[in-house]
């Protein structure tokens, strides 16, 4: 099975972002990819956090979701749609939502980002308050796909290993971790954390990222990658728009978990 992480530099024009996403998804499909994962904020990265409100869609309807459904059906490609703004119970805040479409264009799941990036970095020069413009989700979400059972997450979720253990307990063998990781934190932690989530859970990781400078002045890290359940990086791209693709074996996580039973040997569980 061939999978891909789509790397982008998204801006404040939804139409331009969708045009780029379409081109890269077409490239993935031409490479026999069966499941592609878009980065966080693939459809919109504005100048201010609450600029997302103007593009928030109701579940199941709107130009971004219409694009995803039509593109997945046309390309016969599963798409894990990074994140996009969905309406929340509070008009001034939006969900960061990750809908998943199968190869017929049908939505199979939708995850809403649980952990919001409310952080001032240690040097004090960068500060982020996602909760000012975003509303947190409440539920963990897994979805069955041709490449295995996927545990869905978004960006800052990566730093919460208990979340991924719960996804494993729900049967996940693949994690998708679309991100817009800051350049500062990416240089320090991106590779370590992605490989750790793969190794400790004996699961594949597909982690597409945003890269470069954006309209809000943020610099993102890029380095989209795919990691196997033993922690080996199968494919990576540091910068630039692109399709990071690799072949994976959907049966490998189960074999490794049987041969190297670290998950079965746990003394403390997530119950």
Residue frames as qw, qx, qy, qz and C-alpha x, y, z in Angstrom:
[[0.000, 0.888, 0.459, 0.000, 0.00, 0.00, 0.00],
 [0.439, 0.233, 0.001, 0.868, 1.36, 3.42, -0.95],
 [0.220, -0.854, -0.424, 0.204, 0.66, 6.48, 1.21],
 [0.422, 0.458, 0.037, 0.781, 1.64, 10.13, 0.98],
 [0.270, -0.696, -0.328, 0.579, 2.15, 13.20, 3.16],
 [0.365, 0.739, 0.309, 0.474, 1.37, 16.41, 1.24],
 [0.441, -0.425, -0.170, 0.772, 3.61, 19.38, 2.09],
 [0.197, 0.790, 0.403, 0.417, 2.35, 22.92, 1.42],
 [0.228, -0.148, -0.234, 0.934, 2.90, 26.58, 2.16],
 [0.002, -0.703, -0.688, -0.181, -0.68, 27.75, 2.58],
 [0.139, 0.076, -0.073, 0.985, -1.69, 31.39, 2.55],
 [0.239, 0.317, 0.465, -0.791, -4.74, 33.61, 2.90],
 [0.533, 0.267, -0.345, -0.724, -6.38, 32.67, -0.43],
 [0.730, 0.002, 0.627, -0.271, -8.59, 29.60, -0.13],
 [0.803, 0.563, 0.043, -0.191, -8.86, 29.23, -3.90],
 [0.353, 0.728, -0.585, 0.054, -5.07, 29.33, -4.36],
 [0.359, -0.403, 0.799, -0.266, -4.57, 26.80, -1.57],
 [0.807, 0.202, 0.482, -0.276, -7.16, 24.43, -3.03],
 [0.677, 0.687, -0.228, -0.133, -5.56, 24.75, -6.46],
 [0.114, 0.633, -0.752, 0.145, -2.19, 23.75, -5.01],
 [0.570, -0.172, 0.732, -0.332, -3.72, 20.92, -2.99],
 [0.846, 0.409, 0.191, -0.282, -5.44, 19.59, -6.09],
 [0.532, 0.698, -0.479, -0.033, -2.20, 19.59, -8.07],
 [0.077, -0.503, 0.823, -0.254, -0.34, 17.73, -5.34],
 [0.701, 0.027, 0.606, -0.376, -3.15, 15.22, -4.81],
 [0.803, 0.546, -0.080, -0.225, -3.17, 14.55, -8.56],
 [0.306, 0.656, -0.683, 0.100, 0.58, 13.95, -8.38],
 [0.406, -0.295, 0.791, -0.349, 0.03, 11.51, -5.50],
 [0.823, 0.263, 0.355, -0.358, -2.68, 9.62, -7.38],
 [0.674, 0.649, -0.332, -0.123, -0.43, 9.34, -10.43],
 [0.127, 0.545, -0.795, 0.234, 2.17, 7.71, -8.16],
 [0.638, -0.170, -0.735, -0.157, -0.35, 4.99, -7.20],
 [0.036, -0.128, 0.630, -0.765, -0.90, 6.44, -3.73],
 [0.324, -0.450, -0.804, -0.213, -4.04, 5.05, -2.08],
 [0.382, -0.825, -0.395, 0.133, -4.22, 7.43, 0.89],
 [0.397, 0.429, -0.097, 0.806, -2.90, 11.00, 1.07],
 [0.400, -0.700, -0.453, 0.380, -2.75, 13.26, 4.13],
 [0.215, 0.783, 0.091, 0.577, -2.91, 17.05, 3.79],
 [0.372, 0.076, -0.495, 0.781, -1.22, 19.37, 6.32],
 [0.140, -0.649, -0.561, 0.495, -2.88, 21.35, 9.09],
 [0.109, 0.761, 0.101, -0.632, -4.57, 24.54, 7.81],
 [0.482, 0.068, 0.653, 0.581, -4.13, 23.34, 4.23],
 [0.218, 0.694, 0.597, 0.340, -7.04, 25.43, 2.96],
 [0.038, -0.902, -0.107, -0.416, -6.39, 28.67, 4.83],
 [0.613, -0.355, -0.285, 0.645, -3.67, 30.41, 6.87],
 [0.090, 0.904, 0.263, 0.325, -4.67, 34.04, 7.37],
 [0.249, 0.591, -0.317, 0.699, -3.04, 37.04, 8.96],
 [0.329, -0.352, 0.527, -0.700, -4.94, 36.67, 12.25],
 [0.107, 0.023, 0.980, -0.168, -6.39, 33.65, 14.02],
 [0.387, 0.469, 0.614, -0.502, -10.00, 34.80, 13.81],
 [0.326, 0.432, -0.451, -0.710, -9.71, 35.34, 10.07],
 [0.023, -0.006, -0.988, -0.151, -10.68, 31.66, 9.92],
 [0.326, 0.394, 0.643, -0.570, -14.23, 32.57, 11.01],
 [0.447, 0.525, -0.162, -0.706, -15.03, 33.89, 7.54],
 [0.469, 0.334, -0.741, -0.345, -14.27, 30.47, 6.06],
 [0.302, -0.085, 0.871, -0.378, -15.84, 28.24, 8.71],
 [0.484, -0.023, -0.644, -0.591, -18.19, 25.67, 7.19],
 [0.766, -0.199, 0.317, -0.522, -21.06, 23.67, 8.60],
 [0.448, -0.231, 0.859, 0.088, -20.40, 19.91, 8.70],
 [0.543, 0.312, 0.769, 0.130, -20.96, 18.32, 5.32],
 [0.398, 0.811, 0.389, 0.181, -21.37, 21.49, 3.28],
 [0.149, -0.908, 0.162, 0.356, -19.20, 24.30, 1.92],
 [0.587, 0.743, -0.304, -0.101, -16.58, 24.89, -0.77],
 [0.061, -0.606, 0.787, -0.098, -13.67, 23.25, 1.08],
 [0.587, -0.041, 0.774, -0.231, -15.61, 20.08, 1.89],
 [0.760, 0.569, 0.160, -0.272, -17.12, 20.03, -1.61],
 [0.355, 0.750, -0.552, -0.084, -13.60, 20.21, -3.05],
 [0.260, -0.416, 0.857, -0.156, -12.40, 17.34, -0.86],
 [0.714, 0.200, 0.608, -0.284, -15.35, 15.09, -1.68],
 [0.699, 0.680, -0.016, -0.220, -15.13, 15.77, -5.41],
 [0.225, 0.736, -0.638, -0.029, -11.35, 15.38, -5.56],
 [0.424, -0.288, 0.843, -0.162, -11.26, 12.11, -3.63],
 [0.760, 0.364, 0.485, -0.234, -13.96, 10.66, -5.91],
 [0.580, 0.772, -0.188, -0.178, -12.33, 11.91, -9.13],
 [0.193, 0.670, -0.713, 0.072, -8.89, 10.62, -8.17],
 [0.907, -0.175, -0.360, -0.129, -10.23, 7.50, -6.41],
 [0.436, 0.338, -0.541, 0.635, -8.04, 8.46, -3.47],
 [0.540, -0.678, -0.462, 0.190, -8.56, 8.39, 0.29],
 [0.221, 0.598, -0.150, 0.755, -7.88, 11.88, 1.68],
 [0.501, -0.591, -0.465, 0.428, -7.18, 12.72, 5.32],
 [0.241, 0.801, 0.235, 0.495, -7.83, 16.43, 5.12],
 [0.391, 0.274, -0.330, 0.814, -5.27, 17.89, 7.51],
 [0.070, -0.553, -0.617, 0.556, -7.36, 20.55, 9.17],
 [0.009, 0.433, 0.408, 0.803, -9.94, 23.09, 8.07],
 [0.166, -0.028, 0.433, -0.885, -12.27, 25.48, 9.92],
 [0.294, -0.447, -0.796, -0.282, -15.66, 24.07, 10.94],
 [0.352, -0.599, -0.020, -0.719, -18.32, 26.02, 12.82],
 [0.327, -0.051, -0.810, 0.484, -18.30, 25.52, 16.61],
 [0.250, -0.705, -0.657, 0.098, -20.85, 26.34, 19.35],
 [0.229, -0.740, -0.112, 0.623, -19.18, 29.77, 19.74],
 [0.557, 0.803, 0.208, 0.049, -19.46, 32.08, 16.69],
 [0.049, 0.935, -0.349, -0.034, -16.10, 33.75, 17.36],
 [0.323, -0.503, 0.796, 0.095, -14.20, 30.43, 17.45],
 [0.789, 0.324, -0.357, -0.381, -13.94, 27.52, 15.03],
 [0.902, -0.226, 0.363, 0.064, -13.03, 23.87, 15.26],
 [0.144, 0.603, -0.713, -0.328, -9.81, 22.76, 13.62],
 [0.856, 0.096, 0.389, -0.326, -11.38, 19.77, 11.92],
 [0.021, -0.412, 0.834, 0.366, -9.91, 16.86, 9.99],
 [0.837, 0.241, 0.195, -0.450, -12.51, 15.15, 7.78],
 [0.310, -0.287, 0.859, 0.289, -11.60, 11.87, 6.08],
 [0.700, 0.436, -0.062, -0.562, -12.94, 10.95, 2.64],
 [0.730, -0.057, 0.664, 0.151, -12.85, 7.55, 1.01],
 [0.248, -0.165, 0.645, 0.703, -12.11, 6.85, -2.65],
 [0.118, 0.579, 0.747, 0.305, -15.77, 7.32, -3.59],
 [0.014, 0.449, 0.043, 0.892, -15.89, 10.83, -2.08],
 [0.610, -0.632, -0.405, -0.254, -17.88, 9.82, 1.00],
 [0.108, -0.660, 0.498, -0.552, -16.89, 11.26, 4.38],
 [0.747, -0.113, -0.653, 0.054, -15.93, 8.42, 6.71],
 [0.586, -0.516, -0.417, 0.465, -14.92, 10.35, 9.85],
 [0.145, 0.803, -0.034, 0.577, -14.19, 13.80, 11.20],
 [0.650, -0.354, -0.401, 0.540, -11.80, 14.59, 14.05],
 [0.049, -0.935, -0.059, -0.346, -11.79, 17.94, 15.86],
 [0.472, 0.433, -0.506, 0.577, -8.44, 19.03, 17.33],
 [0.666, -0.592, -0.446, 0.089, -8.32, 18.29, 21.04],
 [0.591, -0.507, -0.103, 0.619, -5.17, 20.06, 22.24],
 [0.281, 0.926, 0.147, 0.205, -4.91, 23.77, 21.42],
 [0.685, 0.174, -0.155, 0.690, -1.51, 25.43, 21.12],
 [0.251, -0.940, -0.059, -0.224, -1.54, 28.00, 23.95],
 [0.846, -0.206, -0.020, 0.491, 2.20, 28.38, 24.39],
 [0.081, 0.962, -0.259, -0.019, 4.89, 31.00, 24.87],
 [0.874, 0.277, -0.286, 0.281, 8.19, 29.57, 23.70],
 [0.726, -0.477, -0.203, 0.452, 11.10, 29.57, 26.18],
 [0.452, 0.080, 0.069, 0.886, 12.92, 32.48, 24.50],
 [0.035, 0.630, 0.451, -0.632, 9.79, 34.60, 24.93],
 [0.031, 0.328, -0.375, -0.867, 9.90, 35.83, 21.34],
 [0.374, -0.112, -0.702, -0.595, 7.05, 33.67, 20.06],
 [0.294, 0.114, 0.718, -0.621, 3.64, 33.28, 21.69],
 [0.328, -0.138, -0.718, -0.599, 0.56, 31.47, 20.40],
 [0.347, 0.109, 0.641, -0.676, -2.97, 31.34, 21.81],
 [0.160, -0.122, -0.828, -0.523, -5.03, 29.02, 19.61],
 [0.081, -0.501, -0.824, 0.252, -7.86, 28.97, 22.13],
 [0.090, 0.453, 0.114, -0.879, -8.56, 32.63, 21.29],
 [0.446, 0.353, -0.368, -0.735, -9.76, 31.65, 17.83],
 [0.505, 0.086, -0.821, -0.251, -10.33, 27.89, 18.09],
 [0.742, -0.322, 0.219, -0.547, -12.74, 25.68, 20.00],
 [0.094, -0.385, 0.918, -0.017, -11.44, 22.32, 21.28],
 [0.706, -0.045, -0.578, -0.407, -12.91, 19.00, 20.27],
 [0.632, -0.450, 0.437, -0.456, -13.83, 16.36, 22.81],
 [0.951, 0.036, 0.254, -0.173, -13.53, 12.99, 21.11],
 [0.294, -0.429, 0.773, 0.364, -10.81, 10.63, 19.97],
 [0.770, 0.478, 0.038, -0.422, -11.45, 9.31, 16.47],
 [0.357, -0.274, 0.824, 0.345, -10.25, 6.22, 14.61],
 [0.707, 0.486, -0.007, -0.514, -11.31, 5.19, 11.12],
 [0.755, -0.024, 0.617, 0.220, -10.79, 2.00, 9.15],
 [0.388, 0.768, -0.280, -0.426, -9.06, 2.47, 5.79],
 [0.913, 0.360, -0.191, 0.003, -7.32, 0.33, 3.15],
 [0.449, 0.565, -0.544, 0.428, -3.95, 1.02, 4.82],
 [0.404, -0.124, -0.758, 0.497, -5.07, 0.09, 8.33],
 [0.299, -0.815, -0.495, 0.014, -7.04, 1.57, 11.20],
 [0.334, 0.485, -0.092, 0.803, -6.08, 5.24, 11.40],
 [0.377, -0.674, -0.444, 0.454, -5.85, 7.20, 14.64],
 [0.266, 0.769, 0.217, 0.540, -6.47, 10.84, 13.79],
 [0.465, -0.645, -0.204, 0.571, -4.62, 13.75, 15.38],
 [0.349, 0.856, 0.117, 0.364, -3.50, 17.30, 14.56],
 [0.280, 0.725, -0.275, 0.566, -0.17, 19.03, 15.28],
 [0.194, -0.577, 0.524, -0.596, 0.05, 19.91, 19.03],
 [0.927, -0.205, 0.026, -0.312, -1.67, 16.60, 19.83],
 [0.756, 0.394, -0.477, 0.214, 1.72, 15.05, 19.05],
 [0.111, 0.502, -0.599, 0.614, 3.01, 16.10, 22.48],
 [0.634, -0.275, 0.389, -0.609, 0.42, 14.07, 24.41],
 [0.214, 0.257, -0.931, -0.149, 1.45, 10.40, 24.32],
 [0.326, 0.163, 0.814, -0.451, -1.54, 9.28, 26.37],
 [0.598, 0.476, 0.029, -0.644, -3.77, 10.26, 23.45],
 [0.497, 0.451, -0.668, -0.320, -1.92, 7.92, 21.11],
 [0.034, -0.100, 0.966, -0.236, -2.07, 5.05, 23.60],
 [0.503, 0.332, 0.539, -0.589, -5.83, 5.48, 23.71],
 [0.603, 0.527, -0.292, -0.523, -5.93, 5.41, 19.91],
 [0.263, 0.329, -0.905, -0.062, -3.90, 2.18, 19.96],
 [0.259, 0.086, 0.856, -0.439, -6.33, 0.71, 22.48],
 [0.614, 0.496, 0.264, -0.555, -9.03, 1.48, 19.90],
 [0.847, 0.255, 0.446, 0.136, -7.10, -0.51, 17.33],
 [0.329, 0.909, -0.183, -0.177, -5.04, 2.13, 15.54],
 [0.864, -0.053, 0.275, 0.419, -2.10, 0.86, 13.48],
 [0.432, 0.407, 0.204, 0.778, -1.44, 4.15, 11.64],
 [0.160, -0.734, -0.330, 0.572, -1.33, 7.68, 13.04],
 [0.373, 0.640, 0.269, 0.615, -1.90, 10.72, 10.85],
 [0.409, -0.653, -0.240, 0.591, -0.35, 13.86, 12.36],
 [0.370, 0.691, 0.257, 0.565, -0.89, 16.83, 10.00],
 [0.491, -0.605, -0.228, 0.585, 0.87, 19.91, 11.32],
 [0.286, 0.860, -0.008, 0.422, 1.89, 23.52, 11.02],
 [0.756, -0.459, -0.176, 0.432, 4.79, 23.11, 13.45],
 [0.011, -0.983, 0.148, 0.105, 6.72, 26.27, 14.21],
 [0.646, 0.593, -0.409, 0.252, 10.27, 26.38, 12.87],
 [0.138, -0.641, 0.590, -0.472, 11.63, 26.83, 16.41],
 [0.731, -0.240, 0.529, -0.360, 9.88, 23.85, 17.96],
 [0.920, 0.370, -0.052, -0.116, 10.27, 21.77, 14.80],
 [0.444, 0.656, -0.555, 0.253, 14.05, 22.11, 14.84],
 [0.253, -0.481, 0.694, -0.472, 14.08, 20.97, 18.46],
 [0.513, -0.063, 0.738, -0.433, 11.43, 18.26, 18.62],
 [0.715, 0.333, -0.169, -0.591, 9.71, 17.29, 15.33],
 [0.617, 0.321, -0.709, -0.117, 11.72, 14.21, 14.37],
 [0.037, 0.190, -0.860, 0.472, 12.14, 12.99, 17.95],
 [0.507, 0.112, 0.493, -0.698, 8.43, 13.14, 18.75],
 [0.753, 0.319, -0.265, -0.511, 7.25, 11.63, 15.47],
 [0.531, 0.298, -0.792, 0.039, 9.62, 8.69, 15.80],
 [0.120, -0.133, 0.789, -0.588, 8.74, 8.27, 19.47],
 [0.677, 0.146, 0.245, -0.679, 5.02, 8.02, 18.73],
 [0.762, 0.332, -0.474, -0.290, 5.80, 5.37, 16.10],
 [0.369, 0.319, -0.831, 0.266, 8.23, 3.38, 18.24],
 [0.214, -0.117, 0.725, -0.644, 6.33, 3.33, 21.52],
 [0.686, 0.231, 0.328, -0.607, 3.09, 2.30, 19.80],
 [0.394, -0.062, 0.847, 0.352, 4.56, 0.12, 17.02],
 [0.438, 0.731, 0.492, -0.176, 2.50, 2.10, 14.51],
 [0.470, 0.379, 0.330, 0.726, 3.08, 3.91, 11.23],
 [0.068, -0.724, -0.233, 0.645, 3.15, 7.73, 11.32],
 [0.402, 0.529, 0.431, 0.610, 2.19, 9.93, 8.35],
 [0.280, -0.725, -0.261, 0.572, 3.07, 13.53, 9.21],
 [0.414, 0.591, 0.305, 0.622, 2.61, 16.23, 6.55],
 [0.336, -0.590, -0.269, 0.683, 3.64, 19.75, 7.46],
 [0.257, 0.958, 0.112, 0.052, 3.41, 23.34, 6.42],
 [0.713, -0.118, 0.057, 0.689, 6.75, 24.96, 5.52],
 [0.343, 0.366, 0.184, 0.845, 8.18, 28.45, 5.11],
 [0.014, 0.144, 0.288, -0.947, 6.82, 31.92, 5.89],
 [0.010, 0.584, 0.797, 0.152, 3.07, 32.61, 6.13],
 [0.007, -0.712, -0.281, -0.644, 0.78, 35.65, 6.06],
 [0.562, -0.803, -0.163, -0.117, 0.70, 35.89, 9.87],
 [0.027, 0.838, -0.501, 0.213, 4.49, 36.05, 10.07],
 [0.822, -0.347, 0.443, -0.092, 4.84, 32.50, 11.35],
 [0.348, 0.547, -0.733, -0.206, 7.65, 30.33, 10.02],
 [0.924, -0.130, 0.222, -0.283, 6.78, 26.63, 9.83],
 [0.470, -0.552, 0.670, 0.159, 9.21, 23.73, 9.82],
 [0.669, 0.443, -0.471, -0.366, 8.23, 21.48, 6.94],
 [0.000, -0.362, 0.925, -0.114, 10.12, 18.16, 6.99],
 [0.844, 0.020, 0.030, -0.536, 7.02, 16.15, 6.14],
 [0.082, 0.412, -0.908, 0.007, 7.76, 12.51, 6.77],
 [0.894, -0.117, -0.241, -0.360, 6.54, 8.94, 6.97],
 [0.144, -0.524, 0.784, -0.301, 7.83, 6.71, 9.78],
 [0.684, -0.051, -0.692, -0.227, 7.49, 2.95, 10.09],
 [0.746, -0.598, -0.152, -0.250, 6.54, 1.11, 13.33],
 [0.845, -0.188, -0.166, 0.472, 10.22, 0.48, 14.17],
 [0.260, -0.849, -0.034, 0.459, 10.96, 4.21, 14.02],
 [0.504, -0.059, 0.484, 0.713, 12.65, 4.25, 10.62],
 [0.291, 0.658, 0.025, -0.694, 11.99, 7.30, 8.43],
 [0.666, 0.301, 0.646, 0.219, 10.78, 5.92, 5.11],
 [0.363, 0.577, 0.357, 0.638, 10.46, 9.25, 3.28],
 [0.271, -0.726, -0.265, 0.574, 10.99, 12.93, 4.06],
 [0.395, 0.621, 0.229, 0.637, 11.05, 16.34, 2.37],
 [0.386, -0.283, -0.346, 0.807, 12.59, 19.28, 4.19],
 [0.128, 0.539, 0.130, -0.822, 11.06, 22.20, 2.31],
 [0.197, 0.176, -0.589, -0.764, 9.04, 23.08, -0.78],
 [0.778, 0.130, 0.115, -0.604, 5.62, 21.97, -2.00],
 [0.289, 0.371, -0.862, -0.188, 5.63, 18.26, -2.55],
 [0.912, -0.144, -0.146, -0.355, 4.36, 14.72, -2.22],
 [0.102, -0.520, 0.820, -0.218, 6.26, 12.58, 0.28],
 [0.889, 0.036, -0.167, -0.425, 5.33, 9.00, -0.57],
 [0.065, -0.420, 0.897, -0.121, 6.28, 5.55, 0.70],
 [0.699, -0.098, -0.632, -0.319, 5.07, 1.97, 0.56],
 [0.363, -0.381, 0.641, -0.559, 3.78, 0.56, 3.85],
 [0.389, -0.060, -0.913, -0.108, 2.74, -2.93, 4.94],
 [0.549, -0.466, -0.035, -0.693, -0.65, -2.84, 6.75],
 [0.905, -0.261, -0.332, -0.049, 0.17, -6.16, 8.43],
 [0.522, 0.376, -0.494, 0.585, 3.51, -5.03, 9.90],
 [0.288, -0.520, 0.364, -0.717, 2.17, -3.39, 13.10],
 [0.896, -0.262, 0.030, -0.358, 0.34, -6.57, 14.14],
 [0.891, 0.186, -0.334, 0.246, 3.41, -8.73, 13.45],
 [0.296, 0.479, -0.459, 0.687, 5.71, -6.44, 15.40],
 [0.509, -0.480, 0.259, -0.666, 3.28, -6.22, 18.31],
 [0.973, -0.144, -0.089, -0.159, 3.20, -10.03, 18.47],
 [0.814, 0.256, -0.313, 0.416, 6.97, -10.45, 18.16],
 [0.307, 0.187, -0.380, 0.852, 7.90, -7.51, 20.42],
 [0.327, -0.637, -0.669, -0.200, 5.00, -7.38, 22.92],
 [0.208, 0.065, -0.349, 0.911, 5.75, -4.07, 24.63],
 [0.429, -0.285, -0.138, -0.846, 2.10, -3.00, 24.41],
 [0.784, -0.296, -0.502, -0.212, 0.94, -6.29, 25.92],
 [0.644, -0.098, -0.532, 0.541, 3.52, -5.96, 28.74],
 [0.091, -0.564, 0.083, -0.817, 2.16, -2.65, 30.02],
 [0.294, -0.252, -0.776, 0.498, 1.60, -2.47, 33.78],
 [0.140, 0.498, 0.345, -0.783, -0.40, 0.75, 33.54],
 [0.276, 0.452, 0.724, 0.442, -3.18, 1.18, 31.00],
 [0.038, -0.173, -0.127, -0.976, -5.22, 4.14, 29.78],
 [0.384, -0.551, -0.705, -0.228, -8.41, 2.91, 31.49]]
